[in-house]
Amino acid sequence: MKDFYLENAIMTASPAKLIEMMYERSIELLKEAKELIEKELFLEANDRIKRVQDILMELNASLDMEKGGQIAQSLRSLYLYMYKTLVEGNVKKDIKKIEEILGYFEELLMAWRTAMKSSSVERKPEGGFNISV
C-alpha cells in the first residue's frame, strides 16, 4: 500500500516538488549508506549509494542549461562533483566522502525550500505552472 501512495505522490507532484523529493530521498539513502558501511554491510551500502548516483544523474539531466544560465551551470558542476565523490566514497567505503555529499544535499534542500517559499507560483491557462524566483 505504501508503494501506491508514493507512486501517486510522485505522479501528481509539481516539478519543484519532485526536486525536493529527490533531495530528501538522497539524504535518507546516504544516511542509510553511512550506517551500513559502519556495520560493514558493504553490498547494501553500495545499493544505497548507487541509487543516489541515479538521482544525481536525473537531477543533472533535468537542468535547463539555456534558461538556467549560471545557476544551471553551477548546479551541473556540483552534481558532477557529487557523483564523482560518491563513486570514490563507494569504492573506498569512505564515510567522510559520504558525509560530505550528505552535507551538500542538506544544504541544497534548505536552499531549494527557501527558494520555493519566496517564489510565486501562478497557474497558466494551458495547465502548466509559471514559477518565478
GIJO-V738658 format. One record per pair of residues at least 12 apart in sequence whose ideal C-beta (glycine too) atoms are under 10 Angstrom apart, sorted by the first residue. I is the first residue (numbers start at 1). J is the second residue. D is the distance in whole Angstrom. If there is no record, write none. Layout:
{{I,J,D} {I,J,D}}
//
This chain:
{{6,21,9} {6,25,10} {9,21,8} {10,22,10} {14,116,9} {14,121,8} {14,128,10} {14,129,6} {14,131,8} {15,62,8} {15,128,10} {15,129,8} {15,131,8} {16,112,8} {16,113,10} {16,115,9} {16,116,6} {16,119,8} {16,121,8} {16,129,8} {16,131,6} {16,133,10} {17,116,8} {18,58,9} {18,59,10} {18,62,8} {19,58,10} {19,59,7} {19,62,8} {19,108,9} {19,109,9} {19,112,6} {19,116,9} {20,108,10} {20,109,7} {20,112,6} {20,113,7} {20,116,7} {21,55,10} {22,52,10} {22,54,10} {22,55,5} {22,56,9} {22,58,7} {22,59,6} {22,62,9} {22,105,9} {22,108,10} {22,109,10} {22,112,10} {23,55,8} {23,59,8} {23,104,10} {23,105,6} {23,106,8} {23,107,10} {23,108,6} {23,109,4} {23,110,9} {23,111,10} {23,112,6} {23,113,9} {24,105,9} {24,106,10} {24,109,6} {24,112,10} {24,113,10} {25,51,8} {25,52,8} {25,55,7} {25,105,9} {26,48,10} {26,51,8} {26,52,5} {26,53,10} {26,54,10} {26,55,5} {26,56,8} {26,59,9} {26,82,9} {26,86,10} {26,101,8} {26,102,8} {26,104,9} {26,105,5} {26,106,10} {26,108,9} {26,109,9} {27,52,9} {27,101,10} {27,102,6} {27,103,10} {27,105,5} {27,106,6} {27,108,9} {27,109,7} {28,48,9} {28,51,10} {28,52,9} {28,105,10} {29,45,10} {29,47,9} {29,48,4} {29,49,8} {29,50,9} {29,51,5} {29,52,5} {29,53,10} {29,54,10} {29,55,8} {29,102,9} {29,105,9} {30,45,10} {30,48,7} {30,49,8} {30,51,10} {30,52,6} {30,86,8} {30,89,9} {30,98,6} {30,99,8} {30,100,10} {30,101,6} {30,102,4} {30,103,9} {30,104,10} {30,105,7} {30,106,9} {31,48,9} {31,98,9} {31,99,10} {31,102,7} {31,105,10} {32,44,8} {32,45,8} {32,47,9} {32,48,5} {32,49,10} {32,51,10} {32,52,10} {33,45,5} {33,46,8} {33,47,8} {33,48,4} {33,49,5} {33,50,9} {33,51,9} {33,52,8} {33,86,9} {33,89,9} {33,90,8} {33,93,10} {33,95,9} {33,98,6} {33,101,10} {33,102,9} {34,48,9} {34,49,10} {34,89,10} {34,95,6} {34,98,5} {34,99,7} {34,102,7} {35,48,9} {35,95,10} {36,48,7} {36,49,9} {36,93,10} {37,49,9} {37,89,9} {37,90,9} {37,93,5} {37,94,8} {37,95,6} {37,98,7} {38,93,10} {38,95,7} {40,93,8} {42,90,9} {42,93,6} {45,89,10} {45,90,8} {45,93,7} {45,95,10} {45,98,8} {46,90,6} {46,91,9} {46,93,9} {48,90,9} {48,98,9} {49,86,6} {49,87,8} {49,89,7} {49,90,4} {49,91,10} {49,93,10} {49,97,10} {49,98,7} {49,101,9} {50,86,9} {50,87,10} {50,90,7} {52,82,8} {52,83,9} {52,86,6} {52,90,9} {52,98,9} {52,101,8} {52,102,9} {52,105,8} {53,82,9} {53,83,6} {53,84,10} {53,86,6} {53,87,7} {53,90,8} {53,101,10} {54,83,10} {55,79,10} {55,82,10} {55,83,10} {55,105,9} {56,78,9} {56,79,5} {56,80,8} {56,81,10} {56,82,6} {56,83,5} {56,84,10} {56,86,7} {56,101,9} {56,105,9} {57,79,8} {57,80,10} {57,83,7} {58,79,10} {59,75,8} {59,76,9} {59,78,10} {59,79,6} {59,82,9} {59,83,10} {59,108,9} {60,72,10} {60,75,8} {60,76,6} {60,77,10} {60,78,9} {60,79,4} {60,80,7} {60,82,9} {60,83,8} {61,76,10} {61,79,10} {62,75,10} {62,79,10} {63,75,6} {63,76,6} {63,79,8} {71,133,9} {75,108,9} {78,104,7} {78,107,10} {78,108,8} {79,104,9} {79,108,9} {81,100,10} {81,101,9} {81,104,8} {82,97,10} {82,100,9} {82,101,5} {82,104,6} {82,105,8} {82,108,9} {83,101,9} {84,97,10} {84,101,10} {85,97,5} {85,98,9} {85,100,6} {85,101,6} {85,104,9} {86,98,7} {86,100,9} {86,101,6} {89,101,7} {115,131,9} {115,133,5} {116,131,8} {116,133,8} {118,133,7} {119,131,6} {119,132,6} {119,133,5} {120,132,6} {120,133,9}}
//
